[in-house]
């Protein structure tokens, strides 16, 4: 149980941490796909961002749906 309210710095820190970890994961995925030559022809970093964002949105919607 949480009894104290989160302040704005905690909330900003959580958002920054999430965005930082998302961008690091996307970069590592892009490098791995490029290194192993598994990237479809014509794809770039923006396509990998869209793919991972789609996966995040599916996971978030499933989490909300199962509540």
C-alpha positions in Angstrom: 0.0 0.0 0.0 1.2 3.5 -0.9 0.4 6.1 1.7 2.3 9.1 0.3 1.6 10.9 -2.9 4.2 10.9 -5.6 5.7 14.3 -6.3 6.3 15.7 -9.7 10.0 14.7 -9.8 9.3 11.1 -9.1 6.7 11.0 -12.0 9.1 12.8 -14.3 11.9 10.4 -13.3 9.7 7.4 -14.1 8.8 8.9 -17.5 12.4 9.7 -18.3 13.6 6.3 -17.2 11.0 4.6 -19.4 11.9 6.7 -22.4 15.6 6.1 -21.9 15.2 2.3 -21.6 12.9 2.2 -24.6 15.4 4.1 -26.8 18.3 1.9 -25.6 16.3 -1.3 -26.3 15.3 0.0 -29.7 18.9 1.0 -30.6 20.3 -2.4 -29.5 17.6 -4.2 -31.5 18.4 -2.1 -34.6 22.1 -2.8 -34.2 21.5 -6.6 -33.8 19.1 -6.8 -36.8 21.6 -4.8 -38.9 24.6 -6.9 -37.8 22.9 -10.2 -38.5 21.5 -8.9 -41.8 17.9 -9.6 -40.7 16.6 -6.1 -41.5 14.1 -6.0 -44.4 15.3 -4.1 -47.5 14.5 -0.5 -47.3 14.0 -0.4 -43.5 15.8 2.1 -41.3 15.8 3.1 -37.6 12.3 4.7 -37.8 10.7 1.4 -38.8 12.3 -0.3 -35.8 10.9 2.4 -33.6 7.5 1.9 -35.0 7.7 -1.8 -34.6 8.7 -1.6 -30.9 6.1 1.1 -30.3 3.4 -1.2 -31.7 4.5 -4.0 -29.4 4.5 -1.6 -26.4 0.9 -0.4 -27.3 -0.3 -4.0 -27.6 1.2 -4.9 -24.2 -0.3 -1.8 -22.6 -3.7 -2.4 -24.0 -3.6 -6.1 -22.9 -2.6 -5.0 -19.4 -5.5 -2.5 -19.2 -7.9 -5.1 -20.7 -7.0 -7.7 -18.1 -7.5 -5.4 -15.1 
